[in-house]
Amino acid sequence: MSQEKSTSSSQNPLPIHRLHQSLINRIAAGEIIHRPASALKELLENCLDARATSIKITVKDGGMKLLQIQDNGCGIRRSDLPILAERFTTSKISSFSDLSRITTYGFRGEALASISHVARLSVVTKTRSEAHAWKACYLDSVLVPSKPGQTPDPKPCAGVDGTIITIEDMFYNTPIRLSALRSPSEEYAKVLDVVTKYAVHNPAISFLCKKAGSPSPEISTSPASDILQAIRSLYGHAIAKELLRVDVTSEQSKDGIDDPERWSAEAYCTNANFQAKKMVFLLFINHRLVESSPLRRAIESVYSGFLPKGAFPFVYLSIEMDPRSVDVNVHPTKREVLFLNEEAIVERISDAIQQNVVGQSQSRVFEYQTATKTMMDLQKAHPLVGLKAILTTVDSLLLVQKTLSQHKVRTSLQDRTLESMLPVNDPSRSDDSSGRAVRLKDIKESQCSLTSIAELRQSVVKNVHHDLTEIIRNHVFVGIVDNIRCLSLIQHSTKLYLINHATLAEEMFYQLALMQFGNYRRLRLDPHPPLRTLVELAVNTESGTERSGLQKSEIVDRIARTLVDRREMLSEYFALDISESGDVLTLPHLLKEYTPDLNKLPTFLMRLGPQVDWKSERECFESFMRELAYFYSPASGVWSGDGAGQEKSAAWQTEHILFHALRRFFIAPRSLLDNDVVQVANLPDLYRVFERC
């Protein structure tokens, strides 16, 4: 019976009761003060709000035994000391609407209160109008006597203008939090990190930080002229010499209009020559040290295209915006903020950093190469001429220095290729087939006012992989390894790469189609083949057509009718001329010196029906040009020629025209690194292997 009663009572809900005020305060304090460094951040911001020009920090045992901060700011009035450490007491705001105009660091009135609940807090302060300083001690938000037998009221004492706040025995009453802290040396490193970041952002203020009892400080700065000088003194010359300054602003609003969405940003970021084991990211929004995961990820993504895996940059970023656009009251420690148009601002800042880093970068992966002028011209160019700008290249002067054998690289196209090393018993072979690459005609970018084309051109520019583009632009052709699988070897600097030249060619022809949109040369067909006959040839050899639920003749009719109905658009934009009777008159000619494999023409025309999105302008143009590029690229997986003669001719065209065009016109996207470009050898590594033999 007693057992049933016990079971019944255990299922009843527990009563709700009000927590004791001291427990409430201690829980709240744990949200604000995580470690000595977080307490220091709050106190530093108070010093800056007090307009201090000199700040001194003294630390013992990583701040757990002692954390003292002294400033020469405006001080605290004697009449304000009794409520100084109470929760929600502040001089920064008086109404909720003030949050939309907040320009100070602090405003919540919780920092000193939280500290007094987890540590022993004392304050010595003096204003300029008072004759002496006042000392007050606090525990659990209230004044307490500094010595037994004394009253808790503030006591007069000697002191200079400003405030000295001393925190002792941090977390003495929360042993779990104390045990969760790291070693004193690690906590001290976090304290130094906070001081360093604020010292960089406030170069006009002198900072000093040292351990208690130590004769020399860890950090000592004098007023600097600018942020760059502060970075140099705090982070070292090695970082400062690699820094680039980036300024970016929002689009300017109309004159005379108060625009809350206007913002500006100043950044100092390292170029592609600098590499660190972890990212150093200093982010200030309206002079407040904060964190932003989307912004950090965007900048890391920018540098991932330039730095090797495991290497990171140094970035200092300061954003200033209208206080009405920022919600600072989203985190107890003010570590994070929310602001309007976050995605657009992040994208604009990351794009600006990418422009400057690439525009100023020099090679750090390859020892000998020619520099290409890429991002500076690219980003300054008009969106409609962006592709042409990125194709512009200039050769730099070669480094003149003694070259070790393992770093000697081929620099002449007349050097031997794989093909020249194989025995050839063909008396009919002409000398021209192994001669120099054909001289390619210049290709001008067409002027087009269509927004969809401008967006497609910009997407090519945005997805460029600059190191891979430079490899392709300055490579030396070694030879075709597998004609069926379209695999070739190229050399760049001291490295050997295996590439899928069909995939590279397909991407290049898409870019050429995009560049010449609406202004293609025409490749005339004589005699004119019937469209329906060509489509029928492809449909008859295509497997899986039965899944469409249509007869093959119905599929042919639909495709032919689709193309004939749109022949005016195809002629105007793509130079694909189809007569009223359904004959194919001309094809777009993307590269004058290169002739596509016309055995693929039936498949090309057939795929235009189901593979092109005819309903949306941008998708229509993009999918059509993708199909056109696939038609122009060498066939991969099956040889479409009719004999050894045609195979040899195609191989010559691949080496002397296709690869020459890749050097001149190709913009390599990042996606090629996944499967289509693989490094297979490195000369210095090979030398080390042979040295062991």
C-alpha positions as CSV (number, residue, x, y, z in Angstrom):
1,M,0.0,0.0,0.0
2,S,2.8,2.4,0.9
3,Q,4.6,1.5,-2.3
4,E,1.5,2.4,-4.4
5,K,1.3,5.8,-2.6
6,S,5.0,6.5,-3.2
7,T,4.6,5.7,-6.9
8,S,1.6,7.9,-7.2
9,S,3.3,10.9,-5.6
10,S,6.4,10.6,-7.8
11,Q,4.2,11.2,-10.9
12,N,2.8,14.4,-9.6
13,P,4.3,17.7,-11.0
14,L,6.9,19.4,-8.8
15,P,5.8,22.7,-7.3
16,I,7.1,26.0,-8.9
17,H,8.8,28.3,-6.5
18,R,10.6,31.6,-6.9
19,L,14.5,31.4,-6.9
20,H,16.4,33.3,-4.3
21,Q,17.7,36.6,-5.6
22,S,21.3,35.7,-4.9
23,L,21.0,32.6,-7.1
24,I,19.3,34.6,-9.8
25,N,22.1,37.1,-9.8
26,R,24.8,34.4,-9.9
27,I,23.1,32.6,-12.8
28,A,22.9,36.0,-14.7
29,A,26.6,36.7,-13.9
30,G,27.6,33.4,-15.5
31,E,26.0,34.6,-18.8
32,I,28.1,37.7,-18.8
33,I,31.4,36.7,-17.2
34,H,32.7,33.5,-18.8
35,R,36.4,34.0,-17.9
36,P,38.8,36.8,-17.0
37,A,39.1,37.8,-20.6
38,S,35.4,38.5,-20.9
39,A,35.4,40.6,-17.7
40,L,38.4,42.5,-19.1
41,K,36.5,43.2,-22.4
42,E,33.6,44.7,-20.5
43,L,36.0,46.9,-18.4
44,L,38.0,48.0,-21.4
45,E,34.8,49.2,-23.1
46,N,33.9,51.2,-20.0
47,C,37.3,52.8,-20.2
48,L,36.8,53.7,-23.8
49,D,33.4,55.1,-23.0
50,A,35.0,57.3,-20.4
51,R,37.2,58.8,-23.1
52,A,40.4,57.4,-21.6
53,T,43.7,58.0,-23.5
54,S,45.8,55.6,-21.4
55,I,44.8,52.2,-20.1
56,K,46.9,49.9,-17.9
57,I,46.1,46.3,-17.1
58,T,47.7,44.2,-14.4
59,V,47.1,40.4,-14.3
60,K,47.9,37.7,-11.8
61,D,47.4,33.9,-12.4
62,G,45.7,34.6,-15.8
63,G,43.3,37.1,-14.1
64,M,41.8,34.6,-11.7
65,K,43.7,35.9,-8.7
66,L,43.9,39.6,-9.8
67,L,42.7,41.6,-12.7
68,Q,43.2,45.3,-12.4
69,I,42.5,48.0,-15.0
70,Q,43.4,51.7,-14.7
71,D,42.4,54.5,-17.0
72,N,42.6,58.3,-17.1
73,G,39.1,58.8,-18.2
74,C,36.4,61.1,-16.8
75,G,35.9,59.0,-13.5
76,I,32.7,58.3,-11.6
77,R,30.8,60.7,-9.4
78,R,30.8,60.1,-5.6
79,S,27.0,60.2,-5.7
80,D,26.8,57.3,-8.3
81,L,29.0,54.9,-6.3
82,P,26.2,53.3,-4.2
83,I,24.4,52.0,-7.2
84,L,27.4,51.4,-9.4
85,A,27.4,47.6,-9.1
86,E,23.6,47.1,-9.2
87,R,22.1,45.4,-12.2
88,F,20.6,47.6,-14.9
89,T,22.2,50.8,-13.7
90,T,23.7,52.8,-16.6
91,S,24.4,56.3,-17.8
92,K,24.1,55.2,-21.5
93,I,20.4,54.9,-22.0
94,S,17.2,56.0,-20.3
95,S,14.5,54.5,-22.6
96,F,14.0,51.6,-24.9
97,S,14.1,53.8,-27.9
98,D,17.7,54.8,-27.0
99,L,18.8,51.3,-28.2
100,S,18.2,52.4,-31.8
101,R,20.7,55.3,-31.4
102,I,23.3,53.6,-29.1
103,T,26.8,54.7,-30.0
104,T,28.6,53.7,-26.8
105,Y,30.2,50.3,-25.9
106,G,28.2,49.6,-22.8
107,F,24.5,50.1,-22.2
108,R,23.1,47.1,-20.3
109,G,24.4,47.9,-16.9
110,E,25.3,44.3,-16.1
111,A,29.1,44.1,-16.3
112,L,30.1,45.4,-12.8
113,A,27.1,43.8,-11.2
114,S,28.0,40.4,-12.7
115,I,31.6,40.7,-11.6
116,S,30.6,41.6,-8.0
117,H,28.6,38.3,-7.9
118,V,31.5,36.1,-8.9
119,A,34.5,38.0,-7.5
120,R,35.6,40.6,-5.0
121,L,35.3,44.1,-6.7
122,S,36.8,47.4,-5.6
123,V,36.8,50.8,-7.3
124,V,39.0,53.8,-6.9
125,T,37.8,56.8,-8.9
126,K,38.3,60.5,-9.2
127,T,36.6,63.1,-11.4
128,R,38.5,66.2,-12.5
129,S,36.3,68.5,-10.4
130,E,36.9,66.6,-7.1
131,A,39.8,67.2,-4.8
132,H,40.5,63.6,-4.0
133,A,39.5,60.1,-5.1
134,W,36.9,57.7,-3.6
135,K,37.3,54.0,-2.9
136,A,34.4,51.6,-2.7
137,C,34.2,47.8,-2.3
138,Y,31.3,45.6,-3.6
139,L,30.0,42.2,-3.1
140,D,26.8,40.9,-4.6
141,S,26.1,44.3,-6.1
142,V,26.1,46.2,-2.8
143,L,28.7,48.3,-1.0
144,V,30.6,46.4,1.7
145,P,33.3,47.6,4.1
146,S,36.8,47.5,2.9
147,K,38.0,46.5,6.3
148,P,36.1,44.9,9.2
149,G,34.5,47.4,11.6
150,Q,34.2,50.1,9.0
151,T,31.0,51.4,7.3
152,P,30.4,50.3,3.7
153,D,30.2,53.9,2.4
154,P,32.9,55.1,-0.1
155,K,36.0,56.3,1.6
156,P,38.2,59.3,0.5
157,C,41.7,58.3,-0.7
158,A,44.6,59.6,-2.7
159,G,44.3,59.1,-6.5
160,V,44.6,60.6,-9.9
161,D,41.9,61.5,-12.4
162,G,40.3,58.4,-13.8
163,T,39.2,55.0,-12.4
164,I,41.0,51.9,-11.1
165,I,38.9,48.7,-11.0
166,T,40.3,45.8,-9.2
167,I,38.9,42.2,-9.4
168,E,40.2,39.6,-7.0
169,D,39.5,35.9,-6.6
170,M,37.4,35.5,-9.6
171,F,34.9,32.6,-9.4
172,Y,35.8,31.9,-5.8
173,N,32.1,31.1,-5.1
174,T,31.5,29.1,-8.3
175,P,34.0,26.2,-8.1
176,I,32.6,24.4,-11.1
177,R,33.2,27.5,-13.3
178,L,36.7,27.9,-11.8
179,S,37.6,24.3,-12.5
180,A,36.4,24.6,-16.1
181,L,38.9,27.4,-16.8
182,R,42.2,26.6,-18.6
183,S,45.6,27.1,-17.1
184,P,46.7,30.5,-15.9
185,S,49.0,30.9,-18.9
186,E,46.2,30.1,-21.4
187,E,43.8,32.5,-19.7
188,Y,46.5,35.1,-19.7
189,A,47.0,34.6,-23.5
190,K,43.2,35.2,-23.9
191,V,43.6,38.4,-21.9
192,L,46.5,39.5,-24.1
193,D,44.4,38.7,-27.2
194,V,41.6,41.0,-26.1
195,V,44.0,43.9,-25.2
196,T,45.8,43.5,-28.5
197,K,42.6,43.7,-30.6
198,Y,41.4,46.8,-28.8
199,A,44.8,48.4,-29.1
200,V,44.8,47.8,-32.8
201,H,41.4,49.4,-33.3
202,N,42.2,52.3,-31.0
203,P,45.7,53.4,-32.1
204,A,45.4,56.8,-30.5
205,I,45.2,55.3,-27.1
206,S,48.2,53.9,-25.2
207,F,47.7,50.4,-23.7
208,L,49.9,48.6,-21.2
209,C,49.4,45.0,-20.0
210,K,51.7,43.1,-17.7
211,K,51.7,40.4,-15.1
212,A,51.7,41.4,-11.4
213,G,55.2,41.7,-10.1
214,S,56.8,41.6,-13.6
215,P,59.2,44.5,-14.3
216,S,58.4,44.6,-18.1
217,P,55.0,44.6,-19.8
218,E,53.8,42.0,-22.3
219,I,52.0,44.8,-24.3
220,S,53.1,48.4,-24.3
221,T,51.8,50.8,-27.0
222,S,52.2,54.5,-27.5
223,P,49.7,56.5,-29.6
224,A,50.1,55.4,-33.2
225,S,49.4,57.4,-36.3
226,D,47.1,54.8,-37.8
227,I,45.9,51.3,-37.6
228,L,48.6,49.9,-39.9
229,Q,51.3,51.2,-37.5
230,A,49.4,49.6,-34.6
231,I,49.3,46.3,-36.4
232,R,53.0,46.5,-37.1
233,S,53.9,47.1,-33.5
234,L,51.5,44.5,-32.1
235,Y,51.5,41.7,-34.6
236,G,54.9,42.2,-36.1
237,H,56.6,43.4,-39.3
238,A,56.1,40.1,-41.1
239,I,52.3,40.6,-41.1
240,A,52.4,44.3,-41.7
241,K,54.5,44.1,-44.8
242,E,52.0,41.8,-46.5
243,L,48.9,43.8,-45.7
244,L,46.5,45.3,-48.2
245,R,44.1,48.1,-47.4
246,V,40.6,47.6,-48.6
247,D,37.9,50.3,-48.5
248,V,34.3,49.4,-49.4
249,T,31.1,51.3,-49.0
250,S,27.4,50.8,-49.7
251,E,25.8,52.3,-52.7
252,Q,25.5,56.0,-52.1
253,S,22.0,57.3,-51.4
254,K,20.6,60.5,-52.8
255,D,21.9,63.8,-51.4
256,G,20.0,65.2,-48.5
257,I,18.3,61.9,-47.6
258,D,19.1,60.3,-44.2
259,D,19.8,56.7,-45.3
260,P,19.9,54.2,-42.3
261,E,21.2,51.5,-44.6
262,R,24.4,53.4,-45.6
263,W,27.6,51.8,-44.3
264,S,31.3,51.8,-44.9
265,A,34.1,49.4,-44.1
266,E,37.9,49.5,-43.8
267,A,40.0,46.4,-43.9
268,Y,43.6,45.4,-43.6
269,C,44.1,41.9,-44.9
270,T,47.2,39.9,-45.9
271,N,47.9,39.0,-49.5
272,A,48.4,35.6,-50.9
273,N,52.0,35.4,-49.8
274,F,51.2,35.3,-46.1
275,Q,50.2,32.0,-44.5
276,A,49.3,31.4,-40.8
277,K,48.3,28.2,-39.0
278,K,45.1,29.7,-37.8
279,M,43.0,32.7,-38.9
280,V,43.4,36.0,-37.1
281,F,40.2,37.9,-37.6
282,L,39.6,41.2,-35.9
283,L,36.0,42.4,-36.5
284,F,34.6,45.7,-35.2
285,I,31.1,46.9,-35.9
286,N,30.6,50.5,-34.8
287,H,33.9,50.1,-32.9
288,R,32.5,47.2,-30.9
289,L,34.6,44.0,-31.0
290,V,32.1,41.3,-32.2
291,E,31.9,38.1,-34.1
292,S,30.1,37.3,-37.3
293,S,30.1,33.7,-38.5
294,P,28.7,34.5,-42.0
295,L,31.4,37.1,-42.5
296,R,34.2,34.9,-41.2
297,R,33.1,32.0,-43.5
298,A,32.9,34.3,-46.5
299,I,36.4,35.6,-46.0
300,E,37.7,32.1,-45.4
301,S,36.1,31.0,-48.6
302,V,37.8,33.9,-50.5
303,Y,41.3,32.9,-49.2
304,S,40.7,29.2,-49.8
305,G,41.2,29.9,-53.5
306,F,44.6,31.3,-52.9
307,L,46.1,29.7,-49.9
308,P,47.0,26.0,-49.5
309,K,45.0,23.8,-47.3
310,G,45.7,24.5,-43.6
311,A,46.9,28.0,-44.2
312,F,45.0,31.1,-43.1
313,P,45.1,34.9,-43.4
314,F,45.2,37.9,-41.0
315,V,42.2,40.1,-41.4
316,Y,41.3,43.3,-39.6
317,L,37.8,44.7,-40.5
318,S,36.0,47.7,-39.2
319,I,32.4,48.4,-40.3
320,E,30.6,51.6,-39.5
321,M,26.9,51.8,-40.1
322,D,23.9,53.8,-38.8
323,P,23.0,52.7,-35.3
324,R,19.4,52.3,-36.5
325,S,20.6,49.4,-38.7
326,V,22.3,47.5,-35.9
327,D,20.7,45.5,-33.0
328,V,23.3,45.4,-30.3
329,N,21.0,43.8,-27.7
330,V,21.1,40.2,-29.0
331,H,23.8,38.7,-26.8
332,P,24.5,39.2,-23.0
333,T,28.2,39.9,-23.6
334,K,27.5,42.0,-26.8
335,R,29.7,39.5,-28.6
336,E,27.3,39.3,-31.5
337,V,25.1,41.8,-33.2
338,L,22.4,41.7,-35.9
339,F,22.4,44.2,-38.7
340,L,20.2,45.0,-41.8
341,N,21.1,43.6,-45.2
342,E,23.6,41.2,-43.7
343,E,23.9,39.0,-46.8
344,A,24.4,41.9,-49.2
345,I,27.1,43.5,-46.9
346,V,28.9,40.2,-46.4
347,E,29.0,39.6,-50.2
348,R,30.1,43.1,-51.0
349,I,32.9,43.0,-48.5
350,S,34.2,39.6,-49.5
351,D,34.1,40.5,-53.1
352,A,36.1,43.7,-52.4
353,I,38.7,41.6,-50.4
354,Q,38.9,39.1,-53.3
355,Q,39.6,41.9,-55.8
356,N,42.4,43.4,-53.8
357,V,44.0,40.2,-52.8
358,V,44.1,38.8,-56.3
359,G,45.0,42.1,-57.9
360,Q,48.1,42.5,-55.6
361,S,49.1,38.9,-55.2
362,Q,52.1,37.2,-56.6
363,S,52.8,33.5,-57.0
364,R,53.6,31.6,-53.8
365,V,53.1,28.1,-55.1
366,F,55.3,28.1,-58.2
367,E,58.8,29.3,-58.1
368,Y,59.2,30.3,-61.8
369,Q,56.3,31.5,-63.8
370,T,55.0,34.5,-65.6
371,A,52.6,36.7,-63.7
372,T,49.2,37.4,-65.2
373,K,47.3,40.6,-64.9
374,T,43.9,39.3,-63.7
375,M,41.9,40.7,-61.0
376,M,42.9,44.4,-61.2
377,D,41.7,44.8,-64.7
378,L,38.9,42.3,-64.1
379,Q,37.2,44.0,-61.2
380,K,37.6,47.5,-62.7
381,A,36.0,46.4,-65.9
382,H,32.3,47.0,-66.8
383,P,30.2,43.9,-66.1
384,L,29.6,43.4,-69.8
385,V,33.3,43.4,-70.6
386,G,34.4,41.4,-67.6
387,L,35.4,38.3,-69.6
388,K,37.5,40.2,-72.0
389,A,39.2,42.0,-69.2
390,I,40.2,38.8,-67.4
391,L,41.6,37.4,-70.7
392,T,44.1,40.3,-70.9
393,T,47.6,39.1,-69.9
394,V,51.0,40.7,-69.6
395,D,54.3,38.9,-69.1
396,S,56.5,40.0,-66.2
397,L,60.3,40.0,-66.2
398,L,61.8,36.6,-65.4
399,L,63.7,36.3,-62.2
400,V,67.4,36.3,-62.8
401,Q,69.1,34.0,-60.4
402,K,71.0,30.8,-60.1
403,T,68.7,27.8,-60.8
404,L,69.3,24.4,-59.3
405,S,68.9,21.4,-61.5
406,Q,65.7,20.3,-59.8
407,H,64.1,23.7,-60.5
408,K,65.0,23.9,-64.2
409,V,61.8,24.0,-66.3
410,R,61.0,23.8,-70.0
411,T,60.3,27.2,-71.5
412,S,60.2,26.4,-75.2
413,L,57.4,25.0,-77.2
414,Q,60.0,23.5,-79.5
415,D,61.1,21.0,-76.8
416,R,60.3,17.4,-77.4
417,T,56.8,16.0,-76.7
418,L,55.6,12.5,-76.0
419,E,54.7,12.1,-79.6
420,S,58.2,12.8,-80.8
421,M,59.6,10.1,-78.5
422,L,57.6,7.4,-80.2
423,P,58.7,5.7,-83.4
424,V,56.5,6.7,-86.3
425,N,56.7,4.6,-89.6
426,D,54.7,6.9,-91.8
427,P,56.5,8.3,-94.8
428,S,53.5,10.4,-95.7
429,R,53.7,12.5,-92.5
430,S,54.4,16.1,-93.3
431,D,56.6,18.4,-91.3
432,D,53.8,20.8,-90.7
433,S,51.9,18.3,-88.5
434,S,54.4,18.8,-85.8
435,G,55.1,22.4,-86.3
436,R,54.2,25.4,-84.2
437,A,50.7,26.1,-83.0
438,V,48.4,28.0,-85.4
439,R,48.3,31.8,-84.8
440,L,44.9,32.4,-83.4
441,K,42.9,35.5,-84.4
442,D,41.8,37.9,-81.7
443,I,38.3,37.5,-80.3
444,K,36.4,40.6,-79.4
445,E,33.8,40.6,-76.7
446,S,30.4,41.5,-78.0
447,Q,28.4,44.4,-76.7
448,C,25.2,43.2,-75.1
449,S,22.7,45.0,-73.0
450,L,20.8,41.9,-71.8
451,T,20.9,41.5,-68.1
452,S,20.9,37.7,-68.3
453,I,24.1,37.7,-70.4
454,A,25.7,40.2,-68.0
455,E,24.9,37.9,-65.1
456,L,26.3,34.9,-66.8
457,R,29.5,36.7,-67.7
458,Q,29.9,37.8,-64.1
459,S,29.3,34.3,-62.8
460,V,32.2,33.1,-64.9
461,V,34.4,35.8,-63.4
462,K,33.3,35.1,-59.9
463,N,34.0,31.4,-60.1
464,V,37.5,31.7,-61.5
465,H,40.4,29.8,-59.9
466,H,43.3,32.1,-60.5
467,D,46.2,29.7,-59.8
468,L,44.7,27.1,-62.1
469,T,44.1,29.7,-64.8
470,E,47.7,30.7,-64.6
471,I,48.8,27.1,-64.9
472,I,46.8,26.6,-68.1
473,R,47.9,30.0,-69.5
474,N,51.6,29.3,-69.0
475,H,51.8,25.5,-69.5
476,V,54.0,23.5,-71.8
477,F,52.2,20.8,-73.7
478,V,53.8,17.4,-73.1
479,G,51.6,15.0,-75.0
480,I,48.3,13.2,-75.4
481,V,48.2,10.2,-73.1
482,D,44.8,8.7,-74.1
483,N,42.9,10.0,-77.2
484,I,39.8,8.0,-76.4
485,R,39.5,9.3,-72.8
486,C,40.9,12.7,-73.8
487,L,43.8,12.7,-71.3
488,S,46.9,14.8,-71.8
489,L,50.0,15.8,-69.9
490,I,51.1,19.4,-69.4
491,Q,53.9,20.9,-67.5
492,H,54.0,24.1,-65.5
493,S,57.1,25.2,-63.7
494,T,58.5,22.1,-62.0
495,K,55.2,20.2,-61.9
496,L,53.5,17.8,-64.2
497,Y,49.7,17.6,-64.5
498,L,47.3,15.1,-66.0
499,I,44.3,16.9,-67.4
500,N,41.0,16.0,-69.2
501,H,41.4,18.3,-72.2
502,A,37.8,17.5,-73.3
503,T,36.4,19.0,-70.1
504,L,38.7,22.0,-70.2
505,A,37.8,22.6,-73.9
506,E,34.1,22.3,-73.2
507,E,34.3,25.0,-70.5
508,M,36.5,27.2,-72.8
509,F,34.0,26.9,-75.7
510,Y,31.2,27.9,-73.3
511,Q,33.1,31.0,-72.3
512,L,33.9,31.8,-76.0
513,A,30.2,31.4,-76.8
514,L,29.3,33.7,-73.9
515,M,31.9,36.2,-74.9
516,Q,30.7,36.4,-78.5
517,F,27.0,36.2,-77.8
518,G,25.0,37.7,-80.6
519,N,28.1,38.3,-82.8
520,Y,29.2,34.8,-83.9
521,R,31.0,34.0,-87.1
522,R,29.0,31.6,-89.3
523,L,30.2,28.2,-90.4
524,R,28.3,27.5,-93.7
525,L,27.2,23.9,-94.5
526,D,27.3,23.0,-98.2
527,P,25.2,21.1,-99.2
528,H,22.6,22.1,-96.6
529,P,21.5,19.0,-94.6
530,P,17.8,18.6,-93.6
531,L,17.2,19.3,-90.0
532,R,14.7,16.5,-89.6
533,T,17.0,13.9,-91.1
534,L,19.9,14.8,-88.8
535,V,17.6,14.7,-85.7
536,E,16.2,11.4,-86.8
537,L,19.7,9.9,-87.1
538,A,20.4,10.9,-83.5
539,V,17.1,9.8,-82.1
540,N,17.3,6.3,-83.7
541,T,20.7,5.7,-82.0
542,E,19.6,7.2,-78.7
543,S,18.7,4.6,-76.0
544,G,15.9,5.2,-73.5
545,T,13.5,7.1,-75.8
546,E,10.7,4.7,-75.0
547,R,10.6,6.1,-71.4
548,S,9.2,9.3,-72.8
549,G,6.0,7.5,-73.9
550,L,6.3,8.9,-77.5
551,Q,7.2,7.2,-80.7
552,K,10.6,8.1,-82.2
553,S,8.9,9.8,-85.1
554,E,6.9,12.0,-82.7
555,I,10.1,12.9,-80.8
556,V,11.8,13.9,-84.1
557,D,8.7,16.0,-85.1
558,R,8.7,17.8,-81.8
559,I,12.4,18.7,-81.8
560,A,12.3,19.8,-85.5
561,R,9.2,21.9,-84.9
562,T,10.8,23.5,-81.8
563,L,13.9,24.6,-83.7
564,V,12.0,25.7,-86.8
565,D,9.6,27.8,-84.8
566,R,12.5,29.6,-83.1
567,R,14.7,29.9,-86.1
568,E,14.6,33.8,-86.1
569,M,15.9,33.9,-82.5
570,L,18.5,31.2,-83.2
571,S,19.7,33.1,-86.2
572,E,19.9,36.5,-84.4
573,Y,21.5,35.3,-81.2
574,F,23.4,32.2,-82.1
575,A,24.1,32.3,-85.9
576,L,22.2,29.0,-86.3
577,D,20.4,29.5,-89.6
578,I,17.5,27.2,-90.4
579,S,15.5,27.7,-93.6
580,E,11.7,27.6,-93.7
581,S,11.9,24.2,-95.4
582,G,13.9,22.9,-92.4
583,D,17.5,22.8,-93.8
584,V,20.4,23.7,-91.6
585,L,22.3,26.5,-93.4
586,T,24.9,27.7,-90.9
587,L,26.3,26.9,-87.5
588,P,27.9,29.3,-85.0
589,H,31.7,29.3,-85.4
590,L,33.3,29.9,-82.0
591,L,37.0,29.6,-83.0
592,K,37.9,30.4,-86.6
593,E,40.9,28.1,-86.6
594,Y,39.1,25.2,-85.1
595,T,36.6,22.9,-86.8
596,P,34.2,20.9,-84.6
597,D,33.6,17.2,-85.2
598,L,30.6,17.3,-87.5
599,N,29.9,13.7,-86.7
600,K,28.4,15.1,-83.5
601,L,26.0,17.5,-85.3
602,P,23.0,15.1,-85.2
603,T,23.4,14.7,-81.5
604,F,23.8,18.4,-81.0
605,L,20.6,19.3,-82.8
606,M,18.7,16.5,-81.1
607,R,19.8,17.7,-77.6
608,L,18.6,21.2,-78.3
609,G,15.0,20.0,-78.0
610,P,14.9,18.5,-74.5
611,Q,18.1,20.0,-73.0
612,V,17.4,23.7,-73.6
613,D,15.1,25.5,-71.2
614,W,13.1,27.6,-73.7
615,K,10.8,29.2,-71.1
616,S,13.3,31.3,-69.2
617,E,15.7,33.8,-70.9
618,R,18.8,33.2,-68.8
619,E,18.4,29.5,-68.5
620,C,17.7,29.3,-72.3
621,F,20.9,31.2,-73.2
622,E,23.0,29.3,-70.7
623,S,21.7,25.8,-71.6
624,F,22.0,26.5,-75.4
625,M,25.6,27.6,-75.0
626,R,26.4,24.6,-72.8
627,E,25.1,22.3,-75.6
628,L,27.1,24.3,-78.2
629,A,30.2,23.9,-76.1
630,Y,29.7,20.2,-75.8
631,F,29.3,20.0,-79.5
632,Y,32.7,21.8,-80.0
633,S,34.6,19.9,-77.4
634,P,36.5,16.7,-78.4
635,A,34.5,13.5,-78.0
636,S,35.4,11.7,-74.8
637,G,34.8,8.0,-74.3
638,V,34.5,7.1,-78.0
639,W,36.5,7.9,-81.0
640,S,34.2,9.4,-83.7
641,G,36.7,9.5,-86.5
642,D,36.8,7.1,-89.5
643,G,40.5,6.0,-89.4
644,A,44.1,6.6,-88.4
645,G,44.3,9.6,-90.6
646,Q,41.5,11.4,-89.0
647,E,42.7,10.4,-85.5
648,K,46.1,11.9,-86.3
649,S,44.5,15.0,-87.7
650,A,42.3,15.4,-84.6
651,A,45.4,14.9,-82.4
652,W,47.3,17.6,-84.3
653,Q,44.3,20.0,-84.0
654,T,44.1,19.2,-80.2
655,E,47.8,20.0,-79.6
656,H,48.4,23.0,-81.9
657,I,45.0,24.7,-81.9
658,L,43.0,23.6,-78.9
659,F,45.8,23.8,-76.3
660,H,47.0,27.1,-77.9
661,A,43.4,28.5,-77.4
662,L,43.4,27.3,-73.8
663,R,46.5,29.2,-73.1
664,R,45.0,32.4,-74.6
665,F,41.3,32.3,-73.8
666,F,40.6,29.9,-70.9
667,I,39.4,31.0,-67.5
668,A,39.6,28.0,-65.2
669,P,36.7,27.5,-62.7
670,R,37.2,26.0,-59.3
671,S,35.2,22.9,-60.2
672,L,38.0,21.5,-62.4
673,L,40.1,20.7,-59.4
674,D,37.7,18.0,-58.4
675,N,38.5,15.4,-61.1
676,D,39.9,17.0,-64.3
677,V,43.3,18.4,-63.2
678,V,45.6,16.2,-61.2
679,Q,49.3,16.8,-60.3
680,V,51.2,13.6,-61.1
681,A,54.8,14.7,-60.5
682,N,57.1,17.4,-59.1
683,L,60.7,17.7,-60.2
684,P,62.2,18.4,-56.8
685,D,60.5,15.4,-55.3
686,L,61.7,13.2,-58.1
687,Y,65.3,14.4,-57.5
688,R,65.0,13.4,-53.9
689,V,63.8,9.9,-55.0
690,F,66.7,9.5,-57.3
691,E,69.2,10.7,-54.7
692,R,68.3,7.7,-52.6
693,C,69.1,5.3,-55.4
